[in-house]
Amino acid sequence: MILIVDDDKAIRTSLSLLLKRAGYDVISAASPNEAMTIVRQQKLEMAIMDMNFTRATTGDEGLILLRQVKIFQPELPVILITAWGSIPLAVEGMKKGAFDFITKPWDNKTLLQRVKTALQLNVEPVTGNVDAFDRSEIIGNSKALTEVLDKARRVAPTDASVLITGENGTGKELIAQAIHRNSKRRDNPFVMVNLGGISQSLFESEMFGHAKGAFTGAVDSRKGRFELADTGTIFLDEIGDLDLSCQVKMLRVLQQHTFEPLGDSNPRHIDIRVICATNADLQAMVADGSFREDLMYRINLIKLHLPPLRERRDDIPLLIRHFASLQNAEFSSEAIEYLSKLPYSGNIRQLKNIVDSTILITGKNLITLADTQPNISATDMDISTAKIDNGSGLTINELERNTILKTIEETGGNISQMASRLGITRQSLYRRLKKYGIDL
């Protein structure tokens, strides 16, 4: 049974008809008091409630009702209805336990999708072997990785938005692809967008497309990334790099699932699943004003955190054997043991680079310890010694800063070479330079 709470009879009626036609049982209430009577007496599957009622236009009454509902039925998923200008109230509601929010006027298809997702996620998770999840190139059996894969397996069949966090090189793109591959959208497009590589001036054209003649040089109309992803999944990588002005535009399309191409006033509706990824701390960015809180809550319905390679060392031998097998080579047990002790600040990407370069340089099919050691950079060795012997007395941040300084010295400050050697992106390197106050 789904409870609808709104003082507007027209809204109650339209929502009731929509949900009943979709096969749901519905009960409605015109006031918080009426709603609480139902909540106390009846076990519900979901509640959809307005933030504003006749006696209050600030949303306070809606937040009070949400808190009271959660006292009596704490696991009940609640979707809030709010006006676009009152989204901060909805964000506050999500902090207090709401599952999601929709803005007026809503799109019926999007609303039903959100309802279905909330109900799916609120069902007791189905237990089973994580191997039932098609993980393809995701290698490893460590507890840390298995926990992530199990959560991804449970969320994949839904349309819930997913935020994948973790350091560069941990495999966020592979997890996003696996979620899509195990979803009902598997036969539809998977569109990946590196937002860190799109400038503010090109954002609208790249994401929303443009009509012919929309600007100088637009000799043909062009579909944007959102339209290309219609009926499928869009993967927004490096969303922490998105400019604030672009974040507003991104929030609108993620909230309403509609957009207008440049030079075209006809709105386009899209049916997409959204997966985002970042190596940034979005909570810290919200605190310093560089990332919108409402956007963070829109993309952060389900969060998956990928552990760094140093926290899943049991997987390193498996990864080495896998990468070596792709080149018809293998590493000796001594070489694998040695490589397993390195810190891998660049994570899996750095490990693969070491394996590939060692095979390439030696030209051998069997790589020994003697072959491996000369191909490890001084940077890797210095950090490895500090980590393994634990005698440096340096923090991880100090070690990372020293590593960057040595890499600057070795590369002459060439950003591309530094990023490649460290196994991270240029954007990530720029952030670290800023973090540690290093000027080139």
C-alpha positions as CSV (number, residue, x, y, z in Angstrom):
1,M,0.0,0.0,0.0
2,I,1.3,3.4,-1.0
3,L,0.3,6.5,1.0
4,I,-0.2,9.8,-0.8
5,V,-0.2,12.9,1.4
6,D,-1.1,16.3,-0.2
7,D,-3.6,19.0,0.7
8,D,-4.3,19.5,-3.0
9,K,-7.2,17.2,-4.0
10,A,-6.2,17.4,-7.6
11,I,-2.7,16.2,-6.9
12,R,-4.0,13.4,-4.7
13,T,-6.4,12.3,-7.4
14,S,-3.9,12.4,-10.2
15,L,-1.3,10.5,-8.3
16,S,-3.8,7.9,-7.1
17,L,-5.0,7.3,-10.7
18,L,-1.5,7.0,-12.0
19,L,-0.3,4.5,-9.3
20,K,-3.5,2.5,-9.5
21,R,-3.2,2.1,-13.3
22,A,0.4,0.9,-12.7
23,G,-1.0,-1.8,-10.4
24,Y,-0.3,-0.3,-6.9
25,D,-2.7,-0.2,-4.0
26,V,-3.1,3.4,-2.9
27,I,-4.5,5.3,0.2
28,S,-4.5,9.1,0.5
29,A,-4.5,11.7,3.2
30,A,-5.2,15.5,3.0
31,S,-3.3,16.5,6.1
32,P,-0.4,15.5,8.3
33,N,-2.8,14.5,11.1
34,E,-4.8,12.2,8.7
35,A,-1.5,10.8,7.4
36,M,-0.3,9.9,10.9
37,T,-3.5,8.1,11.7
38,I,-2.9,5.9,8.7
39,V,0.8,5.4,9.5
40,R,0.0,4.3,13.1
41,Q,-2.7,1.8,12.0
42,Q,-1.4,0.3,8.8
43,K,1.8,-1.2,7.5
44,L,2.8,0.7,4.3
45,E,5.1,0.0,1.4
46,M,5.8,3.6,0.6
47,A,4.7,7.2,1.2
48,I,4.7,10.1,-1.3
49,M,4.2,13.4,0.5
50,D,4.2,17.1,-0.3
51,M,6.6,19.3,1.6
52,N,4.1,22.2,1.9
53,F,0.6,22.2,3.4
54,T,-2.2,24.7,3.8
55,R,-0.9,26.0,7.2
56,A,2.7,26.2,6.3
57,T,4.4,27.2,3.1
58,T,8.0,26.9,4.3
59,G,8.2,23.1,4.3
60,D,8.6,22.9,8.1
61,E,5.4,20.9,8.4
62,G,6.5,18.5,5.8
63,L,9.8,17.9,7.6
64,I,8.0,17.4,10.9
65,L,5.7,14.9,9.2
66,L,8.6,13.0,7.7
67,R,10.3,12.7,11.2
68,Q,7.0,11.4,12.7
69,V,6.5,8.9,10.0
70,K,10.0,7.6,10.4
71,I,9.4,7.1,14.2
72,F,6.6,4.7,13.5
73,Q,7.8,3.1,10.3
74,P,11.6,3.7,10.1
75,E,12.2,1.5,7.1
76,L,9.4,3.1,5.0
77,P,10.7,4.7,1.8
78,V,9.4,8.2,1.4
79,I,9.4,10.3,-1.8
80,L,9.0,14.0,-1.3
81,I,7.2,16.3,-3.7
82,T,8.6,19.9,-3.9
83,A,8.7,22.9,-6.2
84,W,12.0,23.5,-8.1
85,G,12.7,26.5,-6.0
86,S,12.3,24.5,-2.8
87,I,14.8,21.8,-3.6
88,P,17.0,22.7,-0.6
89,L,14.0,21.6,1.6
90,A,13.9,18.3,-0.2
91,V,17.7,17.9,0.4
92,E,17.1,18.6,4.1
93,G,14.4,15.9,4.0
94,M,16.8,13.4,2.5
95,K,19.2,14.1,5.4
96,K,16.3,13.2,7.7
97,G,15.7,9.9,6.0
98,A,13.7,10.5,2.8
99,F,14.5,8.1,0.0
100,D,14.1,10.5,-2.9
101,F,12.4,13.7,-4.1
102,I,10.6,14.8,-7.3
103,T,9.8,18.4,-8.4
104,K,6.6,19.8,-9.7
105,P,5.5,19.5,-12.4
106,W,6.7,15.9,-12.6
107,D,6.9,13.5,-15.5
108,N,4.7,10.5,-14.9
109,K,7.1,8.0,-16.4
110,T,10.0,9.3,-14.2
111,L,7.8,9.3,-11.1
112,L,6.8,5.6,-11.7
113,Q,10.4,4.7,-12.3
114,R,11.4,6.3,-8.9
115,V,8.5,4.5,-7.2
116,K,9.6,1.1,-8.7
117,T,13.2,1.7,-7.7
118,A,12.3,2.6,-4.1
119,L,10.2,-0.5,-3.7
120,Q,12.8,-2.8,-5.3
121,L,15.6,-1.5,-3.0
122,N,13.3,-1.7,0.1
123,V,12.8,-5.4,-0.4
124,E,15.1,-7.6,1.8
125,P,18.2,-8.2,-0.3
126,V,18.3,-11.6,-2.1
127,T,21.2,-13.6,-0.8
128,G,23.3,-15.5,-3.2
129,N,26.7,-16.1,-4.6
130,V,28.4,-13.0,-5.9
131,D,29.6,-15.1,-8.9
132,A,26.1,-14.9,-10.2
133,F,27.0,-11.3,-11.0
134,D,28.6,-10.9,-14.5
135,R,31.8,-9.1,-13.5
136,S,33.8,-9.7,-16.7
137,E,37.2,-8.1,-16.3
138,I,36.9,-7.3,-12.6
139,I,39.6,-9.5,-11.1
140,G,39.8,-10.4,-7.4
141,N,38.2,-12.3,-4.5
142,S,39.2,-10.2,-1.5
143,K,36.6,-9.4,1.1
144,A,36.8,-5.7,0.3
145,L,36.1,-6.2,-3.4
146,T,33.5,-8.9,-2.8
147,E,31.4,-6.6,-0.6
148,V,31.4,-4.0,-3.4
149,L,30.4,-6.6,-6.0
150,D,27.6,-7.9,-3.8
151,K,26.1,-4.5,-3.4
152,A,26.5,-3.8,-7.1
153,R,24.8,-7.1,-7.8
154,R,21.8,-6.2,-5.7
155,V,21.4,-2.7,-7.1
156,A,22.0,-3.6,-10.8
157,P,18.4,-4.7,-11.6
158,T,17.0,-1.4,-10.4
159,D,17.1,2.0,-12.0
160,A,18.7,3.6,-8.9
161,S,21.3,6.2,-9.5
162,V,24.7,5.1,-8.3
163,L,27.7,7.0,-7.2
164,I,31.0,5.1,-7.4
165,T,33.9,6.6,-5.4
166,G,37.5,5.7,-5.1
167,E,41.0,6.7,-6.0
168,N,42.1,6.8,-9.6
169,G,42.9,3.5,-11.1
170,T,40.6,1.4,-8.8
171,G,38.3,0.3,-11.6
172,K,35.3,2.6,-11.3
173,E,34.5,2.4,-15.0
174,L,34.5,-1.4,-14.9
175,I,32.0,-1.4,-12.0
176,A,29.8,0.9,-13.9
177,Q,29.9,-1.3,-17.0
178,A,29.1,-4.3,-14.8
179,I,26.1,-2.7,-13.3
180,H,24.8,-1.8,-16.8
181,R,25.6,-5.3,-18.1
182,N,23.6,-6.9,-15.3
183,S,20.6,-4.5,-15.6
184,K,17.5,-4.7,-17.7
185,R,19.1,-2.0,-19.9
186,R,21.9,-4.3,-20.9
187,D,20.9,-4.4,-24.6
188,N,20.7,-0.6,-24.8
189,P,23.4,2.0,-25.0
190,F,26.1,2.5,-22.4
191,V,27.5,6.1,-22.9
192,M,30.6,7.1,-20.9
193,V,31.3,10.8,-20.4
194,N,34.5,12.1,-18.8
195,L,33.3,15.4,-17.4
196,G,36.8,16.5,-16.5
197,G,37.6,16.6,-20.2
198,I,34.6,18.9,-21.2
199,S,35.1,22.6,-20.9
200,Q,32.3,24.9,-19.6
201,S,31.9,26.4,-23.1
202,L,31.3,23.1,-24.7
203,F,29.2,21.5,-21.9
204,E,25.7,22.2,-23.3
205,S,26.6,21.2,-26.9
206,E,28.3,18.0,-25.7
207,M,25.7,16.9,-23.2
208,F,22.4,18.2,-24.8
209,G,23.3,18.4,-28.5
210,H,22.5,21.3,-30.8
211,A,20.4,22.2,-33.8
212,K,21.7,23.2,-37.1
213,G,22.8,26.8,-37.1
214,A,22.6,27.0,-33.3
215,F,26.1,28.7,-33.3
216,T,28.9,29.5,-35.7
217,G,30.2,26.2,-37.1
218,A,27.1,24.2,-36.3
219,V,26.5,23.1,-39.9
220,D,24.5,20.1,-38.9
221,S,22.3,19.1,-36.0
222,R,24.0,16.8,-33.4
223,K,22.7,14.6,-30.7
224,G,24.2,15.1,-27.2
225,R,25.4,12.4,-24.8
226,F,22.1,12.3,-22.9
227,E,20.1,11.6,-26.1
228,L,22.6,9.0,-27.2
229,A,22.1,7.2,-23.9
230,D,18.3,7.2,-24.2
231,T,16.8,3.8,-22.9
232,G,20.3,2.9,-21.6
233,T,22.8,4.0,-19.0
234,I,24.9,7.2,-18.9
235,F,28.2,7.0,-17.0
236,L,29.3,10.4,-15.8
237,D,32.9,10.0,-14.8
238,E,34.9,12.7,-12.8
239,I,31.6,14.4,-11.8
240,G,33.6,16.3,-9.1
241,D,35.4,18.2,-11.9
242,L,32.1,19.7,-13.1
243,D,31.9,23.5,-13.0
244,L,29.3,25.0,-10.7
245,S,27.4,26.7,-13.6
246,C,27.2,23.3,-15.4
247,Q,26.1,21.6,-12.2
248,V,22.8,23.5,-12.2
249,K,22.1,22.4,-15.8
250,M,23.1,18.8,-14.9
251,L,20.8,18.8,-11.9
252,R,17.8,19.9,-14.0
253,V,18.2,17.1,-16.6
254,L,18.9,14.4,-13.9
255,Q,15.8,15.6,-11.9
256,Q,13.4,16.1,-14.8
257,H,14.8,13.7,-17.4
258,T,14.2,16.4,-20.0
259,F,16.4,18.8,-21.8
260,E,16.5,21.2,-24.8
261,P,19.3,21.0,-27.4
262,L,21.0,24.3,-28.1
263,G,19.0,26.3,-30.7
264,D,15.9,24.0,-30.2
265,S,13.1,25.0,-27.9
266,N,11.4,21.6,-28.1
267,P,12.0,19.6,-24.9
268,R,13.3,16.1,-25.3
269,H,12.4,13.4,-22.8
270,I,15.0,10.7,-22.0
271,D,14.7,7.4,-20.2
272,I,18.1,6.8,-18.7
273,R,19.9,5.3,-15.7
274,V,22.6,7.5,-14.2
275,I,25.9,6.2,-12.8
276,C,28.5,8.7,-11.6
277,A,32.0,8.4,-10.5
278,T,34.6,10.5,-8.7
279,N,37.8,10.4,-6.8
280,A,37.0,13.6,-5.0
281,D,35.4,14.0,-1.6
282,L,32.0,15.5,-2.6
283,Q,31.1,16.1,1.0
284,A,34.1,18.3,1.5
285,M,33.4,20.0,-1.8
286,V,29.8,20.7,-0.7
287,A,31.3,22.2,2.5
288,D,33.6,24.6,0.6
289,G,30.9,25.6,-1.9
290,S,32.5,23.9,-5.0
291,F,29.8,21.3,-5.4
292,R,26.0,21.6,-5.1
293,E,24.5,19.7,-2.2
294,D,21.2,19.1,-4.1
295,L,23.2,17.5,-7.0
296,M,25.1,15.3,-4.6
297,Y,21.9,13.9,-3.1
298,R,20.5,13.4,-6.6
299,I,23.4,11.2,-7.7
300,N,24.1,9.6,-4.4
301,L,21.1,7.4,-4.0
302,I,23.3,4.3,-3.8
303,K,27.0,4.7,-3.0
304,L,29.7,2.2,-3.9
305,H,33.3,2.8,-2.6
306,L,36.1,1.0,-4.4
307,P,39.0,0.3,-2.0
308,P,42.5,1.1,-3.1
309,L,44.8,-1.7,-4.2
310,R,46.8,-1.5,-1.0
311,E,43.6,-2.5,1.0
312,R,43.1,-5.6,-1.2
313,R,46.6,-7.0,-1.5
314,D,45.3,-10.6,-1.7
315,D,44.0,-9.6,-5.2
316,I,47.4,-8.4,-6.5
317,P,48.7,-11.9,-7.5
318,L,45.5,-12.6,-9.4
319,L,45.7,-9.3,-11.2
320,I,49.4,-9.9,-12.1
321,R,48.6,-13.3,-13.5
322,H,45.6,-11.9,-15.4
323,F,47.5,-9.0,-17.0
324,A,50.5,-11.3,-17.9
325,S,48.2,-13.9,-19.5
326,L,46.9,-11.3,-21.8
327,Q,50.4,-11.2,-23.3
328,N,51.0,-14.9,-23.1
329,A,53.5,-14.4,-20.3
330,E,53.8,-15.3,-16.6
331,F,55.6,-14.1,-13.5
332,S,57.5,-16.3,-11.1
333,S,56.3,-16.6,-7.5
334,E,59.2,-14.6,-6.3
335,A,58.4,-11.8,-8.8
336,I,54.8,-11.8,-7.8
337,E,55.7,-11.7,-4.1
338,Y,57.9,-8.7,-4.7
339,L,55.4,-6.8,-6.7
340,S,52.7,-7.5,-4.2
341,K,54.5,-5.4,-1.6
342,L,54.6,-2.2,-3.7
343,P,52.2,0.7,-2.6
344,Y,50.5,1.3,-5.9
345,S,49.4,4.9,-5.5
346,G,48.0,4.6,-9.0
347,N,46.2,1.4,-8.0
348,I,45.3,-1.2,-10.7
349,R,46.2,1.1,-13.5
350,Q,49.8,1.4,-12.2
351,L,50.1,-2.3,-11.5
352,K,49.0,-3.1,-15.1
353,N,51.6,-0.5,-16.4
354,I,54.3,-2.2,-14.4
355,V,53.4,-5.7,-15.7
356,D,53.0,-4.6,-19.3
357,S,56.3,-2.6,-19.4
358,T,58.3,-5.4,-17.7
359,I,57.1,-7.9,-20.3
360,L,57.8,-5.4,-23.1
361,I,61.3,-4.5,-21.9
362,T,62.5,-8.0,-21.1
363,G,60.8,-9.7,-24.1
364,K,60.5,-12.9,-22.0
365,N,57.5,-15.2,-21.5
366,L,58.7,-16.0,-17.9
367,I,59.4,-13.0,-15.8
368,T,61.7,-13.6,-12.8
369,L,62.5,-11.4,-9.8
370,A,65.7,-10.3,-11.4
371,D,63.8,-9.2,-14.5
372,T,61.2,-7.3,-12.3
373,Q,63.3,-5.2,-9.9
374,P,65.2,-3.1,-12.5
375,N,61.9,-2.1,-14.1
376,I,60.4,-0.6,-11.0
377,S,60.9,3.2,-10.8
378,A,62.8,4.9,-8.1
379,T,59.6,6.5,-7.0
380,D,57.9,3.1,-6.5
381,M,60.9,1.7,-4.6
382,D,61.2,4.7,-2.2
383,I,57.5,4.5,-1.3
384,S,57.6,0.8,-1.0
385,T,60.5,0.9,1.4
386,A,58.7,3.5,3.5
387,K,55.5,1.5,3.6
388,I,57.0,-1.9,4.2
389,D,59.7,-1.0,6.7
390,N,57.4,1.6,8.3
391,G,60.5,3.4,9.5
392,S,60.1,6.7,7.7
393,G,57.8,8.3,10.2
394,L,56.0,10.0,7.4
395,T,52.3,10.1,6.9
396,I,50.7,8.9,3.6
397,N,50.1,12.5,2.6
398,E,53.8,13.3,3.2
399,L,54.8,10.3,1.2
400,E,52.6,11.3,-1.6
401,R,53.9,14.8,-1.6
402,N,57.5,13.6,-1.7
403,T,56.6,11.2,-4.5
404,I,55.2,14.1,-6.6
405,L,58.3,16.2,-5.9
406,K,60.6,13.4,-7.0
407,T,58.5,12.8,-10.1
408,I,58.8,16.5,-11.0
409,E,62.6,16.2,-10.7
410,E,62.6,13.1,-12.9
411,T,60.3,14.5,-15.6
412,G,61.3,18.1,-15.6
413,G,57.8,19.1,-14.5
414,N,56.1,17.6,-17.7
415,I,52.5,17.2,-16.6
416,S,51.7,14.4,-19.0
417,Q,54.8,12.4,-18.1
418,M,54.2,12.9,-14.4
419,A,50.6,11.7,-14.6
420,S,51.6,8.7,-16.7
421,R,54.4,7.7,-14.3
422,L,52.2,8.2,-11.2
423,G,49.3,6.3,-12.9
424,I,46.8,9.1,-12.4
425,T,44.9,11.5,-14.7
426,R,46.2,15.0,-15.4
427,Q,43.1,16.4,-13.6
428,S,43.9,14.4,-10.5
429,L,47.5,15.5,-10.6
430,Y,46.5,19.1,-10.8
431,R,44.3,18.6,-7.7
432,R,47.2,17.0,-5.8
433,L,49.6,19.9,-6.8
434,K,47.0,22.3,-5.5
435,K,46.5,20.2,-2.3
436,Y,50.1,20.2,-1.4
437,G,50.9,23.8,-2.5
438,I,53.3,22.7,-5.2
439,D,54.0,25.2,-8.0
440,L,55.7,24.1,-11.3
